[in-house]
């Protein structure tokens, strides 16, 4: 299983991760993306991470 993390100090809350994979990511009221799960059967988490404009998402 992958380990997904979001660097809160880098995240700008653009919402692309949540838009692309709402099963794993959620942008909360504080404007920061949070990880809800470490796996998704319908999306490629590395692809979602690569779309982050500030490279705040890591998938290991």
N, C-alpha and C positions, 0 to 999 in steps of 0.2 A: 504494500500500500504506500502511496505517495505521502509525503509530509508537505503540506502547503502552509506557507506563512506570508503575512503581509507586514511590511515594515511601516508601522504607524507614523514614524517620524518623516517618512518619504511620501506616503500616500496623500494624494490631493483630492480624493473623493470624487473622481470623474464619473464613476459608475460603470465603466466599460466591463469590468470583471463581473459585476452583478448582472448586467445586461446579457453577457455571453454565457454565464453559468450561475443562475440564481440558486441552484441546489447547493453550491459551495460558498458563494460570496454574498455578503450583505453589507450595504453601506448604511451605517446607522446615523442617528440624528446628529452625532458629533462630526459627521462628514468624513469618517474613516471607514475603509472596507475591513470587514472581519470575515474570518473563515468559519463556516458552519459545519463543514465536513471535509474529509481529506480524500474523497474519491467521488467520481461522477461517472455514471455509465453512458451518458449521452454527450459529453464533451471532452476534448483533449486539454487537460489542465496546463500542459506546457505551452500550448498554443494560446490559451487565454492569458497566461502569464506574459508571453511575448508581446501581447498587445497593450500591456500597461505602459502608458506614456512616460512614467517616471521610474520604471523597473522596480516597483515596490513589492512585487509578488515573486516568491521563490517556490519552486517545486523540486523536491529532492526525492 
